[in-house]
Amino acid sequence: MAETGYGSAEFLRACRVATACREIQGTGMRASLERLRGSAPLARYHRRLPVTELRLTDAPPGRMIAEHFAIRAGSHFRYRSAQGVLVLPGDYADYMRGRSRQALRTNLGHARRAGFAIHCYAVDNWVPGHGDARRDQISPGPIERWLVTDPTGHCVADAIVSVDSEAALLHGLVSSVTNARWFLHAAIVERLCGTCHVLLTNGENAYLLPPGHQHFQRLLGFEISRLRVSGSPAPAPAPPSDPAALQWPPDEPFTCGIAAPRPVDPVLAPA
């Protein structure tokens, strides 16, 4: 199978084709034919991608993830064709090893020197925000909200994650400080290692992402894969759920590769 991951010739070709297709103007026959001509190499690229099996439970987090991957764009599933997938080892230390994680380790060092701290709390019935196109297609459910604060207590990064038994979905991650996003992602991965098999992101096909997002995912170890979802319940209003329990042992601090770790507060109340 040809190499299809971030930075590969196949991937860069898919990026160029997708950009060209998006630049085609008009709705007439000529424009339609040009788009159809461009869609053929993208379809071939999709067929060359490895397949990741997602086995989701009918628990509220699994249902939320299933609803995300059930969203369609026309006749196709919107978030299954060419997605960034991070395969999680059982041990966080294994994830951090090797030359490929040098950028992550460097940025975590900067985060340590900046005095950043990680916090996390559970939200029982979260729904996507008004600016999220998925708002009417994902039922309320439990999530984990993750924050990075600077030494003054100001929030500099924020993330929302649904965690099922084998898969976790990162609904979003924003940061106002570059090193904070590396720190936040590392903390989430450390929490998931040994609990989930894969971490997935809420995003379009990988070749449609901005180059900066592609580069970030590549350095973090994400691969590009087609998704095959099983155990997906039909979208339905969620029944009242128990609070979203945070599953790591409360007496074990997070290290995130930092020499002087700060313990995570598992029940930090939202402001």
BAFI-3210 file (N, C-alpha, C; in Angstrom, 3 decimals, decimal comma, padded with zeros to 6 digits):
// residues 271
n [1|2|3|4|5|6|7|8|9|10|11|12|13|14|15|16|17|18|19|20|21|22|23|24|25|26|27|28|29|30|31|32|33|34|35|36|37|38|39|40|41|42|43|44|45|46|47|48|49|50|51|52|53|54|55|56|57|58|59|60|61|62|63|64|65|66|67|68|69|70|71|72|73|74|75|76|77|78|79|80|81|82|83|84|85|86|87|88|89|90|91|92|93|94|95|96|97|98|99|100|101|102|103|104|105|106|107|108|109|110|111|112|113|114|115|116|117|118|119|120|121|122|123|124|125|126|127|128|129|130|131|132|133|134|135|136|137|138|139|140|141|142|143|144|145|146|147|148|149|150|151|152|153|154|155|156|157|158|159|160|161|162|163|164|165|166|167|168|169|170|171|172|173|174|175|176|177|178|179|180|181|182|183|184|185|186|187|188|189|190|191|192|193|194|195|196|197|198|199|200|201|202|203|204|205|206|207|208|209|210|211|212|213|214|215|216|217|218|219|220|221|222|223|224|225|226|227|228|229|230|231|232|233|234|235|236|237|238|239|240|241|242|243|244|245|246|247|248|249|250|251|252|253|254|255|256|257|258|259|260|261|262|263|264|265|266|267|268|269|270|271]
n.u [000,853|000,580|002,303|000,359|000,125|000,419|002,368|003,247|003,724|001,336|-000,560|-000,030|-000,652|-003,413|-004,159|-003,601|-005,381|-007,867|-007,863|-007,902|-010,400|-012,093|-011,777|-013,130|-015,534|-019,072|-022,160|-022,879|-022,827|-020,179|-018,630|-019,480|-018,513|-015,764|-015,423|-016,167|-014,131|-011,991|-012,732|-012,242|-009,402|-009,307|-011,099|-009,678|-007,507|-008,798|-009,498|-007,026|-006,344|-005,672|-007,945|-009,687|-011,249|-014,037|-015,426|-018,157|-019,856|-023,200|-023,361|-023,741|-021,425|-020,438|-022,666|-022,792|-020,402|-020,978|-023,141|-021,845|-020,226|-022,201|-023,170|-023,999|-022,853|-024,463|-024,652|-022,693|-020,834|-019,778|-017,545|-015,824|-014,120|-011,333|-009,682|-007,887|-006,221|-005,188|-003,412|-003,397|-000,961|-000,614|000,859|001,772|004,411|005,536|004,358|005,650|008,264|011,164|012,483|010,476|008,825|010,135|009,565|007,224|008,171|009,940|008,219|006,677|008,581|008,897|006,328|006,453|008,371|006,972|005,118|002,575|-000,584|-002,636|-006,121|-009,185|-012,616|-015,855|-018,670|-022,110|-024,404|-023,567|-023,771|-023,050|-021,804|-023,362|-022,074|-021,298|-021,638|-022,720|-024,638|-027,463|-027,462|-026,252|-026,948|-027,474|-024,940|-022,476|-019,266|-015,694|-014,116|-011,221|-008,646|-006,001|-004,136|-002,406|000,270|-001,122|-003,664|-005,221|-007,073|-005,567|-005,814|-008,174|-010,238|-012,538|-013,743|-015,114|-015,334|-015,310|-015,380|-013,427|-012,698|-012,018|-013,262|-012,121|-013,713|-013,064|-010,278|-008,748|-006,382|-004,635|-002,003|000,956|002,559|000,783|-001,161|000,199|000,843|-001,747|-002,779|-000,975|-001,595|-004,217|-003,755|-002,151|-004,012|-005,705|-004,213|-003,955|-006,597|-008,270|-008,289|-007,969|-007,638|-009,673|-010,431|-012,541|-013,093|-012,757|-012,063|-008,641|-006,994|-008,237|-007,824|-006,347|-002,893|-001,305|-002,724|-002,536|000,242|000,621|-000,879|000,591|003,110|002,293|001,758|-000,467|-002,238|-003,617|-006,783|-009,464|-012,677|-014,514|-017,487|-018,970|-021,635|-023,137|-025,559|-028,822|-029,353|-030,788|-032,773|-031,011|-031,290|-031,610|-028,405|-025,812|-023,404|-020,473|-017,986|-014,621|-011,896|-009,308|-006,997|-007,384|-005,236|-002,936|-000,606|-000,493|002,083|002,889|005,307|006,796|009,211|008,676|005,845|002,448|-000,336|-003,484|-006,600|-009,453|-012,081|-012,606|-014,522|-016,531|-016,160]
n.v [-001,200|002,199|004,930|007,005|008,912|011,987|014,415|012,680|011,827|011,027|012,111|014,891|015,275|014,782|017,005|019,110|018,518|018,677|021,380|022,574|021,691|023,037|025,602|025,800|027,515|028,255|026,576|025,173|022,751|022,450|023,205|021,255|018,931|019,387|019,292|016,640|015,347|015,993|014,686|011,998|011,231|011,775|009,908|007,586|007,969|007,773|005,049|003,854|004,297|003,103|001,217|002,041|000,460|001,330|000,605|001,269|001,942|001,761|003,586|006,960|008,661|007,091|007,111|009,837|010,101|008,310|009,613|011,843|010,658|009,718|011,796|013,213|014,312|015,111|012,199|010,917|009,958|012,481|012,648|010,421|009,639|010,383|010,678|012,122|010,037|009,043|006,491|004,993|004,081|001,635|002,676|005,835|006,723|005,344|006,621|009,087|008,604|008,672|010,176|011,358|012,603|014,786|017,530|017,790|017,221|019,363|021,607|021,049|021,447|024,230|024,925|024,099|025,859|028,203|028,013|026,858|025,280|022,333|021,653|019,896|019,115|017,570|017,688|017,377|017,391|018,365|020,321|020,923|024,192|027,313|028,086|025,724|023,424|020,968|021,129|020,576|017,900|016,306|014,856|016,060|015,289|013,621|015,090|015,700|018,586|020,348|022,445|024,838|026,880|029,975|031,312|033,378|032,464|032,781|031,482|029,801|027,837|025,446|022,572|020,038|016,825|013,681|010,531|007,211|003,609|002,458|004,428|007,915|011,190|014,234|017,062|019,711|021,972|024,771|027,445|030,184|030,568|029,295|027,139|026,135|024,566|022,257|021,275|020,840|018,906|016,802|016,197|015,230|012,966|011,501|010,952|009,252|007,052|003,577|003,458|004,060|003,093|004,669|008,130|010,552|013,308|016,195|017,096|018,085|016,097|015,082|016,236|018,589|020,241|023,188|023,951|024,347|022,920|020,354|019,958|020,081|017,843|015,841|015,985|015,193|012,553|011,593|009,537|008,979|007,820|005,741|005,413|002,867|002,319|000,640|-000,569|001,713|003,628|004,751|008,241|009,979|011,714|012,288|010,400|011,448|011,603|010,111|012,067|012,956|010,860|011,239|009,279|008,643|007,606|009,501|010,021|010,002|011,963|013,884|013,780|014,638|014,736|016,552|017,792|018,668|017,873|019,054|018,164|017,007|018,530|016,809|017,675|020,399|023,182|024,764|028,160]
n.w [000,000|-000,876|000,719|002,699|004,637|006,648|005,030|003,065|-000,456|-001,668|000,068|-000,137|-002,814|-002,721|-001,171|-002,965|-005,074|-003,755|-003,031|-005,578|-006,490|-004,750|-005,634|-007,976|-009,739|-010,015|-011,093|-013,286|-016,063|-016,960|-014,728|-012,963|-014,209|-014,017|-011,258|-010,817|-012,206|-010,580|-008,247|-008,620|-008,256|-005,499|-004,500|-005,108|-003,410|-000,917|-000,969|-000,680|001,912|005,254|007,369|010,283|012,902|014,789|017,772|019,455|022,531|024,017|026,000|027,317|026,462|024,304|022,647|021,940|020,471|018,415|017,200|016,188|014,188|012,573|011,108|008,007|004,767|002,168|000,316|001,693|004,643|006,778|008,487|008,245|006,173|005,688|008,189|010,970|013,178|016,309|017,537|020,628|022,979|025,647|027,712|028,756|028,749|026,633|024,480|024,558|023,832|021,624|018,544|017,066|018,857|019,738|019,288|020,772|023,371|023,674|023,616|025,861|027,802|027,589|028,462|031,128|032,164|031,846|033,817|033,602|034,394|034,622|034,506|035,086|034,651|035,058|032,885|032,801|030,937|028,247|025,258|021,771|020,878|019,732|017,399|016,293|013,733|014,202|016,105|016,161|015,768|017,587|020,616|024,008|026,432|028,590|029,103|029,283|030,358|029,690|030,870|030,557|032,639|033,197|035,334|036,612|036,809|034,591|031,861|029,228|027,369|026,115|026,073|024,906|025,521|024,651|026,161|025,527|025,988|024,263|022,489|022,105|021,558|020,503|020,737|020,400|020,513|021,707|021,829|023,193|023,494|022,220|023,381|025,232|023,975|023,259|025,775|026,813|025,033|025,532|028,202|027,958|026,366|028,135|030,127|028,702|027,818|028,209|028,794|026,565|023,073|020,795|019,848|018,479|016,273|015,899|012,855|009,377|006,394|006,363|004,398|003,900|006,002|007,533|006,757|009,095|011,065|010,038|010,244|013,022|013,900|012,651|013,991|016,487|016,166|014,822|012,510|009,221|008,388|007,199|008,695|010,263|011,698|014,364|016,440|016,640|017,987|016,950|016,359|019,059|021,539|024,540|027,550|031,017|032,463|034,482|036,332|034,479|035,033|035,959|035,148|036,046|038,637|041,578|043,260|041,815|040,265|037,216|034,789|032,228|030,956|032,387|034,625|037,240|038,217|038,250|040,188|038,873|039,333|039,869|040,141|039,552|039,831|037,318|036,247]
ca.u [000,000|001,357|002,291|-000,755|000,038|000,805|003,665|003,544|003,390|-000,092|-001,336|000,147|-001,429|-004,818|-004,333|-003,641|-006,620|-008,988|-007,821|-008,341|-011,846|-012,775|-011,644|-013,982|-016,697|-020,242|-023,001|-023,242|-022,326|-018,715|-018,096|-019,769|-017,595|-014,439|-015,413|-016,204|-012,797|-011,129|-013,129|-011,745|-008,166|-009,582|-011,704|-008,595|-006,747|-009,578|-009,434|-005,692|-006,147|-006,009|-009,257|-009,730|-012,547|-014,493|-016,483|-018,706|-020,874|-024,436|-023,288|-023,891|-020,311|-020,408|-023,763|-022,406|-019,398|-021,674|-023,919|-020,895|-019,798|-023,371|-023,517|-023,771|-022,734|-025,049|-024,787|-021,508|-020,583|-018,918|-016,348|-015,285|-013,384|-009,874|-009,625|-006,719|-006,436|-004,019|-003,454|-002,871|-000,337|-001,083|001,697|002,067|005,851|005,803|003,952|006,576|009,617|011,590|012,767|009,245|008,157|011,047|008,867|006,306|008,944|010,478|007,145|006,307|009,570|008,521|005,136|006,893|009,043|005,969|004,294|001,206|-001,207|-003,747|-007,314|-010,227|-013,852|-016,888|-019,915|-023,080|-025,216|-022,992|-024,200|-022,207|-022,163|-024,165|-021,272|-020,932|-022,611|-023,282|-025,457|-028,774|-027,312|-025,649|-027,760|-026,696|-024,313|-021,345|-017,942|-014,662|-013,571|-009,836|-008,169|-004,647|-004,081|-001,070|000,494|-002,098|-004,974|-005,937|-007,177|-004,862|-006,171|-009,452|-010,578|-013,716|-013,500|-016,003|-014,500|-015,995|-014,485|-012,315|-012,402|-012,312|-013,426|-011,772|-014,680|-012,409|-009,156|-008,333|-005,297|-004,156|-000,562|001,397|002,997|-000,327|-001,898|000,986|000,668|-003,103|-002,912|-000,218|-002,344|-005,349|-003,213|-001,736|-005,222|-006,362|-003,377|-004,375|-008,055|-008,846|-007,391|-007,720|-008,150|-010,138|-010,683|-013,681|-012,555|-013,014|-011,026|-007,343|-006,411|-008,956|-007,448|-005,275|-001,558|-000,836|-003,364|-001,931|001,589|000,470|-001,286|001,711|004,105|001,727|001,672|-001,726|-002,243|-004,837|-007,461|-010,916|-013,291|-015,648|-018,110|-019,932|-022,266|-023,610|-027,003|-029,480|-029,451|-032,020|-032,547|-030,341|-031,949|-030,763|-027,240|-025,020|-022,292|-019,371|-016,936|-013,252|-011,584|-007,961|-006,907|-007,197|-003,997|-001,801|-000,462|-000,112|003,444|002,955|006,703|007,334|010,038|008,013|004,446|001,361|-001,446|-004,735|-007,773|-010,494|-013,404|-012,513|-015,821|-016,440|-016,423]
ca.v [000,000|003,435|005,774|007,959|009,749|013,390|014,660|011,753|012,326|010,784|013,083|016,224|015,298|014,937|018,395|019,955|018,242|019,216|022,839|022,906|021,465|024,104|026,861|025,765|028,381|028,002|025,401|024,605|021,426|022,455|023,208|019,942|017,963|019,620|018,763|015,178|014,924|016,104|013,765|010,642|010,936|011,760|008,611|006,602|008,180|007,190|003,586|003,426|004,540|002,008|001,311|001,929|000,007|001,966|-000,138|002,203|001,397|002,538|004,555|008,319|009,150|006,345|007,590|011,137|009,877|007,675|010,627|012,648|009,937|009,434|013,000|013,032|015,426|014,495|010,741|010,377|010,342|013,656|012,558|009,053|009,272|010,554|011,335|011,979|009,047|008,811|005,197|005,238|002,933|001,414|003,426|007,185|006,859|004,846|007,671|010,215|008,220|008,717|011,459|011,952|013,374|015,822|018,825|017,761|017,343|020,724|022,534|020,791|022,136|025,646|025,053|024,000|027,106|029,268|027,837|026,470|024,222|021,623|021,418|019,184|018,855|016,878|018,389|016,293|017,420|019,327|020,317|021,797|025,604|027,849|028,156|024,363|022,924|019,698|021,413|019,925|016,490|015,598|015,027|016,400|014,151|013,934|015,323|016,225|019,857|020,490|023,821|025,205|028,230|030,520|031,542|034,317|031,833|033,059|030,324|030,023|026,760|024,851|021,431|019,266|015,448|012,579|009,347|005,929|002,561|002,180|005,589|009,247|012,208|015,600|017,934|020,967|022,414|026,120|027,941|031,534|030,521|028,125|026,013|025,615|023,520|021,033|020,843|020,346|017,650|015,774|015,806|014,411|011,667|010,768|010,473|008,220|005,865|002,499|003,495|004,023|002,634|005,716|009,486|011,095|014,740|016,738|017,872|017,634|015,208|015,621|017,062|019,862|021,031|024,163|023,343|024,354|021,816|019,125|019,837|019,802|016,451|014,984|015,957|014,504|011,123|011,194|008,904|009,245|006,536|005,646|004,902|001,957|002,445|-000,384|-000,288|003,087|003,761|005,793|009,493|010,123|012,549|011,549|010,384|012,021|010,759|010,356|012,986|012,351|010,537|011,268|007,897|008,349|007,589|010,874|010,212|009,911|013,210|013,835|014,251|015,314|014,906|017,709|017,317|018,977|017,838|019,582|017,214|017,446|018,604|016,137|018,257|021,851|023,694|025,790|029,523]
ca.w [000,000|-000,950|001,912|002,564|005,827|006,568|004,429|001,970|-001,792|-001,905|000,835|-000,719|-004,058|-002,327|-000,757|-004,171|-005,804|-002,980|-003,163|-006,932|-006,573|-004,018|-006,365|-009,166|-009,571|-010,843|-010,864|-014,579|-016,423|-017,048|-013,372|-012,377|-014,793|-013,459|-009,892|-010,916|-012,611|-009,410|-007,183|-008,896|-007,504|-004,065|-004,204|-005,101|-002,173|000,179|-001,025|-000,254|003,342|006,180|008,021|011,737|013,405|016,022|018,460|020,431|023,421|024,063|027,093|026,775|025,640|023,058|021,790|021,389|019,432|017,299|016,502|015,412|012,996|011,740|010,354|006,574|003,825|000,984|000,416|002,356|006,022|006,728|009,316|008,260|004,963|005,793|009,485|011,818|014,238|017,158|018,220|021,971|023,650|027,009|028,651|028,280|028,514|025,283|023,543|024,606|023,428|020,238|017,896|016,533|019,910|020,223|019,308|021,907|024,614|023,745|023,978|027,246|028,613|027,608|029,312|032,524|032,552|031,898|035,014|033,273|035,191|033,984|035,306|034,350|035,381|034,303|032,546|032,674|029,711|027,318|023,859|020,955|020,928|018,623|016,187|015,876|012,750|014,670|017,291|016,110|015,404|018,713|021,815|025,207|027,098|029,481|028,520|030,154|029,907|030,103|030,822|030,964|033,178|033,413|036,768|037,167|036,824|033,342|030,979|027,966|026,446|026,503|025,221|025,283|025,101|025,008|026,374|025,573|026,496|023,353|021,647|022,630|020,515|020,870|020,054|020,060|021,339|021,340|022,654|022,892|023,678|021,466|024,200|026,027|023,255|023,378|027,157|026,968|024,298|026,243|029,400|027,520|025,948|029,331|030,792|027,899|027,625|029,088|028,926|025,219|022,013|019,808|020,026|017,212|016,332|015,179|011,750|008,014|005,888|006,736|003,338|003,873|007,168|007,306|006,873|010,477|011,782|009,534|010,800|014,450|014,054|012,247|015,053|017,644|015,889|014,189|011,213|008,449|008,254|007,050|009,913|010,159|013,013|014,756|017,715|016,632|018,191|016,163|017,108|019,827|022,718|025,609|028,851|032,057|032,671|035,677|036,041|033,724|035,982|035,483|035,463|036,500|040,104|042,054|044,014|040,915|039,515|035,809|034,574|030,927|030,597|033,104|035,733|038,510|037,796|039,074|040,149|038,271|040,198|039,088|040,301|039,551|039,414|036,291|036,693]
c.u [000,886|001,240|001,247|-000,840|000,449|002,212|004,019|003,162|001,909|-000,943|-001,229|-000,604|-002,917|-005,104|-004,463|-004,947|-007,811|-009,034|-008,321|-009,844|-012,618|-012,743|-012,498|-015,257|-017,861|-020,956|-023,400|-022,581|-020,802|-018,095|-018,316|-018,819|-016,189|-014,345|-015,407|-014,826|-011,833|-011,470|-012,577|-010,433|-008,370|-010,217|-010,643|-007,754|-007,484|-009,449|-008,079|-005,462|-006,411|-007,355|-009,084|-011,143|-012,862|-015,639|-016,967|-019,766|-022,147|-024,493|-023,355|-022,684|-020,209|-021,491|-023,407|-021,395|-020,054|-022,488|-023,023|-020,540|-020,969|-023,783|-023,113|-023,570|-023,210|-025,211|-023,644|-021,485|-019,508|-017,564|-015,729|-014,262|-011,869|-009,598|-008,291|-007,037|-005,131|-004,221|-002,725|-002,211|-000,909|-000,361|002,052|003,547|006,220|005,430|005,000|007,973|009,880|011,766|011,495|008,512|009,044|010,356|007,905|007,074|009,505|009,405|006,625|007,322|009,285|007,303|005,502|007,511|008,073|005,052|002,853|000,732|-002,390|-004,889|-008,324|-011,448|-014,875|-018,077|-020,939|-023,783|-024,752|-023,635|-023,249|-022,713|-022,897|-023,367|-020,875|-022,020|-023,277|-024,336|-026,784|-028,680|-026,633|-026,456|-026,894|-026,120|-023,091|-020,048|-016,958|-014,168|-012,196|-009,387|-006,684|-004,703|-002,625|-000,888|-000,469|-003,493|-005,787|-005,925|-006,516|-005,101|-007,365|-009,741|-011,793|-013,568|-014,640|-015,161|-015,388|-014,975|-013,282|-011,890|-012,780|-012,372|-013,104|-012,682|-014,037|-011,283|-008,728|-007,266|-004,925|-002,647|-000,061|001,744|001,851|-001,059|-001,139|000,797|-000,702|-003,271|-002,175|-000,957|-003,520|-004,862|-002,791|-002,941|-005,830|-005,532|-003,729|-005,864|-008,742|-007,801|-007,030|-008,301|-008,456|-010,425|-011,927|-013,148|-012,946|-011,945|-009,657|-006,757|-007,128|-008,586|-006,407|-003,908|-001,017|-001,436|-002,778|-000,560|001,531|000,095|-000,144|002,740|003,606|001,524|000,369|-001,461|-003,559|-005,498|-008,918|-011,476|-014,462|-016,257|-019,092|-020,461|-022,796|-025,117|-027,567|-029,558|-030,813|-031,740|-031,961|-031,194|-031,057|-029,622|-026,587|-023,923|-021,153|-018,204|-015,570|-012,559|-010,165|-007,930|-006,605|-005,890|-002,762|-001,692|-000,146|001,301|003,544|004,396|007,389|008,037|009,371|006,511|003,514|000,225|-002,686|-005,824|-008,941|-011,876|-013,290|-013,809|-015,649|-016,767|-017,813]
c.v [001,247|004,200|006,870|008,938|011,186|013,518|013,741|012,379|012,155|011,823|014,477|016,347|015,478|016,372|019,313|019,760|018,842|020,732|023,269|022,734|022,580|025,431|026,896|026,559|027,891|026,709|024,713|023,270|021,398|022,400|021,847|018,882|018,131|019,089|017,238|014,647|014,984|015,108|012,358|010,354|010,957|010,435|007,508|006,729|007,556|005,671|003,057|003,576|003,287|002,275|001,145|001,547|000,727|001,155|000,735|001,515|002,234|003,438|005,964|008,841|008,424|006,793|008,931|010,983|009,254|008,697|011,536|011,937|009,476|010,635|012,817|014,371|014,875|013,005|010,107|010,792|011,426|013,436|011,156|008,777|009,306|011,348|011,124|011,070|008,876|007,487|005,343|003,985|002,761|002,253|004,776|007,382|006,368|005,888|008,772|009,880|008,527|010,121|012,147|012,783|014,499|017,181|018,894|017,939|018,759|021,707|022,294|021,421|023,622|025,865|024,986|025,311|028,281|029,146|027,483|025,340|023,645|021,473|020,660|019,024|018,226|017,798|017,321|016,281|018,542|019,190|021,204|023,233|026,068|027,939|026,800|023,817|021,629|019,892|020,654|018,436|015,662|015,908|015,403|015,154|014,571|014,103|015,684|017,532|020,036|021,930|023,881|026,638|028,664|030,827|032,529|033,722|032,071|031,829|030,645|028,892|026,011|023,697|020,716|017,872|014,550|011,309|008,120|004,865|002,321|003,391|006,870|010,214|013,570|016,531|019,242|021,261|023,782|026,589|029,345|031,644|029,218|026,942|025,379|024,496|022,192|020,422|020,201|019,004|016,520|015,293|014,905|013,019|010,855|010,194|009,273|006,949|004,798|002,441|003,332|003,531|003,752|007,042|010,037|012,578|015,098|017,625|017,288|016,611|015,875|016,536|018,395|020,760|022,080|023,507|023,310|023,229|020,484|018,894|019,467|018,338|015,502|014,870|015,228|013,011|010,666|010,553|009,240|007,919|006,741|005,021|003,986|001,844|001,309|-000,044|001,118|003,136|004,862|007,064|009,623|011,036|011,718|011,546|011,068|011,073|011,079|011,362|012,253|012,110|010,621|010,027|007,632|008,332|008,983|011,097|010,114|011,203|012,947|014,375|015,067|015,601|016,039|017,238|017,560|019,036|018,510|018,566|017,840|017,480|017,984|016,759|019,762|022,428|024,760|027,157|029,963]
c.w [000,000|000,362|001,730|003,718|005,585|005,988|003,283|000,629|-002,082|-001,175|000,228|-002,041|-003,750|-001,885|-001,969|-004,929|-005,077|-003,073|-004,530|-007,079|-005,875|-004,759|-007,633|-008,897|-010,442|-010,512|-012,167|-014,851|-016,444|-015,660|-012,711|-012,904|-014,226|-012,029|-009,907|-011,293|-011,418|-008,316|-007,387|-008,170|-005,994|-003,660|-004,172|-003,837|-000,991|000,203|-000,553|001,249|004,161|006,839|009,523|012,162|014,719|016,603|019,612|021,281|023,339|025,300|026,508|026,001|024,297|022,103|021,163|020,256|018,202|016,509|015,664|014,108|012,123|010,890|008,897|005,873|002,491|001,206|001,199|003,827|006,036|007,404|009,344|007,155|005,123|007,057|010,180|012,993|015,007|017,885|019,547|022,541|025,049|028,037|028,037|027,974|027,119|024,228|023,446|024,077|021,955|019,684|017,424|017,571|020,433|020,313|020,490|023,216|024,772|024,196|025,391|028,202|028,707|028,521|030,786|032,988|032,632|033,108|034,744|034,183|034,424|034,984|034,449|035,238|034,452|034,058|032,184|031,316|028,799|025,946|023,068|020,974|019,690|017,325|015,632|014,958|013,199|015,758|017,306|015,833|016,481|019,967|023,012|025,865|027,892|028,705|029,636|029,554|030,535|029,901|031,157|031,461|033,331|034,898|037,406|037,269|035,565|032,448|029,636|026,967|027,014|025,550|025,791|024,685|025,561|025,090|026,506|025,973|025,598|022,528|022,375|021,466|021,095|020,082|019,631|021,013|020,829|022,316|022,218|023,034|023,063|022,358|024,969|025,294|023,288|024,769|027,350|026,264|025,015|027,477|029,038|027,109|027,163|030,063|030,052|027,743|028,674|029,299|027,575|024,224|021,054|020,278|018,647|017,378|015,542|014,060|010,413|007,614|006,053|005,676|003,173|005,047|006,788|007,495|008,298|011,297|011,336|010,168|012,281|014,663|013,686|013,367|016,293|017,399|015,273|012,832|010,510|008,110|007,869|008,320|009,566|011,548|013,232|016,137|017,804|016,868|017,310|016,985|017,787|021,002|023,850|026,871|029,872|032,386|034,005|035,345|035,355|034,668|035,309|036,033|035,923|038,032|040,634|042,788|043,134|040,107|038,055|035,669|033,300|030,530|031,333|034,379|037,090|038,261|038,794|039,031|039,523|039,320|039,459|039,213|040,436|039,019|038,335|036,848|036,249]
res [m|a|e|t|g|y|g|s|a|e|f|l|r|a|c|r|v|a|t|a|c|r|e|i|q|g|t|g|m|r|a|s|l|e|r|l|r|g|s|a|p|l|a|r|y|h|r|r|l|p|v|t|e|l|r|l|t|d|a|p|p|g|r|m|i|a|e|h|f|a|i|r|a|g|s|h|f|r|y|r|s|a|q|g|v|l|v|l|p|g|d|y|a|d|y|m|r|g|r|s|r|q|a|l|r|t|n|l|g|h|a|r|r|a|g|f|a|i|h|c|y|a|v|d|n|w|v|p|g|h|g|d|a|r|r|d|q|i|s|p|g|p|i|e|r|w|l|v|t|d|p|t|g|h|c|v|a|d|a|i|v|s|v|d|s|e|a|a|l|l|h|g|l|v|s|s|v|t|n|a|r|w|f|l|h|a|a|i|v|e|r|l|c|g|t|c|h|v|l|l|t|n|g|e|n|a|y|l|l|p|p|g|h|q|h|f|q|r|l|l|g|f|e|i|s|r|l|r|v|s|g|s|p|a|p|a|p|a|p|p|s|d|p|a|a|l|q|w|p|p|d|e|p|f|t|c|g|i|a|a|p|r|p|v|d|p|v|l|a|p|a]
***
